[in-house]
Amino acid sequence: MATSGGVRGEHTAKRLPVKLVYCEFYDRVSDAFYREKQVQGWSRKKKQALIAGDTQFLHQLAECQNETHCKRVNFGEVGFDFAQPTDSAD
C-alpha cells in the first residue's frame, strides 16, 4: 500500500531476511504505537535485555547514569519548591 512517505515496509524490505525476536500485543493501536516509540528510543543493550527477558538487567539499564541529571529528575537539587513563590514575595 502506498503512503505519502513511500511504500509501507520499505525499510524492512531493503533489509531482508528478518527474524522476529520479540513481540507484544495491545488491544488499542495507540497503545502499541506509544510502546513502539518508547522502545525505539532505548539503547541497544536495553533492547537486548528486553528481548532476552532479563528484567533485572533491564531495570539496571533504566536507572539514571548521569549524576547531575538524576539529582534534577529526583528533585534532589531542584524540585517543586523551585517553582513556588517564596515568603518574601508577599
MINUKE-363259 format. One record per residue: residue in three letters; x, y, z of N, C-alpha, C in turn. Coordinates in Angstrom, 2 decimals. Layout:
<nodes>
[node ALA,[X,Y,Z],[X,Y,Z],[X,Y,Z]]
...
</nodes>
This chain:
<nodes>
[node MET,[0.84,-1.17,0.00],[0.00,0.00,0.00],[0.89,1.24,0.00]]
[node ALA,[0.59,2.16,-0.84],[1.39,3.39,-0.95],[0.92,4.41,0.08]]
[node THR,[1.87,5.13,0.64],[1.56,6.22,1.56],[2.28,7.45,1.08]]
[node SER,[2.06,8.56,1.76],[2.70,9.80,1.34],[4.22,9.71,1.48]]
[node GLY,[4.71,8.83,2.38],[6.14,8.68,2.60],[6.76,7.58,1.77]]
[node GLY,[6.01,6.91,0.94],[6.54,5.81,0.15],[5.72,4.55,0.37]]
[node VAL,[6.35,3.42,0.18],[5.67,2.13,0.31],[5.86,1.61,1.73]]
[node ARG,[4.80,1.11,2.33],[4.89,0.56,3.69],[5.83,-0.64,3.69]]
[node GLY,[6.62,-0.73,4.73],[7.54,-1.86,4.85],[8.79,-1.71,4.01]]
[node GLU,[8.98,-0.56,3.41],[10.14,-0.36,2.53],[11.45,-0.49,3.31]]
[node HIS,[11.50,0.05,4.51],[12.71,-0.03,5.33],[13.07,-1.49,5.59]]
[node THR,[12.10,-2.28,5.99],[12.34,-3.70,6.29],[12.61,-4.48,5.01]]
[node ALA,[11.90,-4.17,3.95],[12.07,-4.90,2.70],[13.49,-4.79,2.17]]
[node LYS,[14.15,-3.67,2.44],[15.53,-3.49,1.97],[16.52,-4.26,2.83]]
[node ARG,[16.08,-4.78,3.97],[16.98,-5.44,4.90],[16.63,-6.91,5.12]]
[node LEU,[16.05,-7.53,4.14],[15.67,-8.95,4.24],[16.90,-9.84,4.22]]
[node PRO,[16.88,-11.00,4.83],[15.78,-11.55,5.61],[15.78,-10.98,7.03]]
[node VAL,[14.61,-10.96,7.64],[14.48,-10.51,9.02],[13.95,-11.65,9.87]]
[node LYS,[14.16,-11.55,11.16],[13.70,-12.58,12.09],[13.01,-11.88,13.25]]
[node LEU,[11.78,-12.26,13.53],[11.05,-11.69,14.65],[11.61,-12.28,15.95]]
[node VAL,[12.10,-11.40,16.83],[12.71,-11.87,18.08],[11.93,-11.43,19.32]]
[node TYR,[10.98,-10.52,19.16],[10.20,-10.05,20.30],[8.89,-9.48,19.80]]
[node CYS,[7.84,-9.69,20.57],[6.52,-9.22,20.16],[5.68,-8.93,21.40]]
[node GLU,[4.89,-7.88,21.35],[3.91,-7.56,22.38],[2.58,-7.32,21.67]]
[node PHE,[1.49,-7.60,22.37],[0.17,-7.41,21.80],[-0.60,-6.37,22.61]]
[node TYR,[-1.32,-5.52,21.91],[-2.12,-4.47,22.53],[-3.50,-4.45,21.91]]
[node ASP,[-4.50,-4.11,22.71],[-5.87,-4.02,22.20],[-6.09,-2.76,21.37]]
[node ARG,[-5.36,-1.70,21.71],[-5.52,-0.44,21.00],[-4.26,-0.10,20.22]]
[node VAL,[-4.43,0.36,19.01],[-3.31,0.74,18.14],[-2.51,1.87,18.79]]
[node SER,[-3.18,2.80,19.44],[-2.48,3.93,20.06],[-1.52,3.45,21.16]]
[node ASP,[-1.93,2.43,21.91],[-1.06,1.87,22.95],[0.16,1.20,22.33]]
[node ALA,[-0.05,0.47,21.25],[1.05,-0.21,20.55],[2.01,0.82,19.95]]
[node PHE,[1.47,1.89,19.38],[2.30,2.93,18.79],[3.14,3.61,19.87]]
[node TYR,[2.53,3.92,21.02],[3.24,4.54,22.13],[4.40,3.65,22.58]]
[node ARG,[4.13,2.35,22.74],[5.16,1.42,23.19],[6.28,1.31,22.15]]
[node GLU,[5.93,1.26,20.88],[6.93,1.18,19.82],[7.87,2.38,19.86]]
[node LYS,[7.32,3.56,20.01],[8.15,4.77,20.08],[9.01,4.76,21.34]]
[node GLN,[8.48,4.24,22.44],[9.25,4.16,23.67],[10.47,3.26,23.48]]
[node VAL,[10.26,2.09,22.94],[11.36,1.12,22.76],[12.35,1.63,21.71]]
[node GLN,[11.89,2.32,20.70],[12.79,2.86,19.68],[13.80,3.83,20.28]]
[node GLY,[13.45,4.48,21.35],[14.35,5.43,21.99],[15.36,4.79,22.93]]
[node TRP,[15.25,3.50,23.15],[16.14,2.80,24.08],[17.49,2.49,23.43]]
[node SER,[18.47,2.25,24.28],[19.79,1.83,23.80],[19.73,0.39,23.30]]
[node ARG,[20.74,0.01,22.55],[20.80,-1.36,22.03],[20.84,-2.38,23.17]]
[node LYS,[21.61,-2.09,24.23],[21.70,-3.00,25.38],[20.35,-3.18,26.05]]
[node LYS,[19.62,-2.10,26.17],[18.31,-2.17,26.81],[17.34,-2.98,25.97]]
[node LYS,[17.39,-2.82,24.66],[16.54,-3.61,23.77],[16.91,-5.09,23.84]]
[node GLN,[18.21,-5.39,23.91],[18.65,-6.78,24.01],[18.18,-7.41,25.32]]
[node ALA,[18.19,-6.65,26.41],[17.69,-7.15,27.69],[16.20,-7.44,27.60]]
[node LEU,[15.44,-6.59,26.91],[14.01,-6.82,26.72],[13.78,-8.10,25.93]]
[node ILE,[14.51,-8.28,24.85],[14.37,-9.48,24.01],[14.70,-10.73,24.81]]
[node ALA,[15.75,-10.65,25.64],[16.18,-11.81,26.43],[15.27,-12.06,27.62]]
[node GLY,[14.40,-11.11,27.94],[13.51,-11.26,29.08],[14.23,-11.05,30.40]]
[node ASP,[15.37,-10.38,30.36],[16.18,-10.12,31.56],[15.70,-8.84,32.22]]
[node THR,[14.63,-8.96,33.02],[14.03,-7.77,33.62],[14.96,-7.11,34.64]]
[node GLN,[15.77,-7.89,35.33],[16.69,-7.31,36.31],[17.70,-6.40,35.62]]
[node PHE,[18.30,-6.88,34.52],[19.27,-6.08,33.78],[18.57,-4.89,33.12]]
[node LEU,[17.36,-5.10,32.65],[16.57,-4.02,32.04],[16.35,-2.89,33.05]]
[node HIS,[16.03,-3.23,34.29],[15.84,-2.22,35.33],[17.16,-1.51,35.65]]
[node GLN,[18.26,-2.24,35.66],[19.57,-1.62,35.89],[19.89,-0.61,34.79]]
[node LEU,[19.62,-0.98,33.56],[19.88,-0.08,32.43],[18.95,1.13,32.45]]
[node ALA,[17.78,0.98,33.04],[16.81,2.07,33.10],[17.17,3.09,34.17]]
[node GLU,[18.04,2.72,35.11],[18.43,3.65,36.16],[19.26,4.78,35.56]]
[node CYS,[19.10,5.93,36.12],[19.82,7.11,35.64],[21.31,6.96,35.91]]
[node GLN,[22.13,7.16,34.89],[23.58,7.02,35.00],[24.28,8.37,35.11]]
[node ASN,[23.53,9.44,34.91],[24.09,10.79,34.92],[23.75,11.43,36.26]]
[node GLU,[24.76,11.58,37.13],[24.51,12.06,38.49],[23.82,13.42,38.52]]
[node THR,[24.25,14.35,37.69],[23.65,15.68,37.67],[22.19,15.60,37.23]]
[node HIS,[21.92,14.83,36.20],[20.56,14.67,35.69],[19.68,14.00,36.74]]
[node CYS,[20.21,12.98,37.41],[19.43,12.26,38.42],[18.99,13.17,39.55]]
[node LYS,[19.87,14.06,39.96],[19.51,14.97,41.04],[18.35,15.86,40.63]]
[node ARG,[18.35,16.33,39.39],[17.25,17.17,38.90],[15.98,16.35,38.78]]
[node VAL,[16.08,15.16,38.20],[14.91,14.32,37.98],[14.31,13.87,39.30]]
[node ASN,[15.15,13.52,40.26],[14.67,13.07,41.57],[14.43,14.23,42.53]]
[node PHE,[14.50,15.44,42.03],[14.24,16.64,42.80],[15.22,16.79,43.96]]
[node GLY,[16.45,16.31,43.78],[17.46,16.45,44.81],[17.95,17.88,44.92]]
[node GLU,[18.06,18.57,43.81],[18.53,19.95,43.83],[17.42,20.92,43.49]]
[node VAL,[16.67,20.59,42.48],[15.61,21.47,42.01],[14.34,20.64,41.95]]
[node GLY,[13.33,21.08,42.65],[12.09,20.31,42.67],[10.89,21.20,42.54]]
[node PHE,[9.79,20.73,43.09],[8.57,21.51,43.01],[8.71,22.83,43.77]]
[node ASP,[9.51,22.82,44.85],[9.70,24.04,45.62],[10.35,25.14,44.79]]
[node PHE,[11.13,24.76,43.80],[11.84,25.72,42.96],[10.87,26.65,42.24]]
[node ALA,[9.72,26.13,41.86],[8.75,26.91,41.08],[7.75,27.64,41.98]]
[node GLN,[7.83,27.42,43.29],[6.87,28.03,44.19],[7.34,29.41,44.62]]
[node PRO,[6.41,30.32,44.85],[6.80,31.64,45.32],[7.37,31.56,46.73]]
[node THR,[8.30,32.42,47.05],[8.90,32.46,48.37],[8.06,33.34,49.28]]
[node ASP,[8.31,33.26,50.56],[7.58,34.08,51.54],[7.86,35.56,51.34]]
[node SER,[9.03,35.90,50.81],[9.40,37.30,50.63],[8.62,37.97,49.51]]
[node ALA,[7.84,37.21,48.74],[7.07,37.77,47.64],[5.81,38.45,48.12]]
[node ASP,[5.47,38.30,49.40],[4.23,38.89,49.93],[4.25,40.38,49.96]]
</nodes>
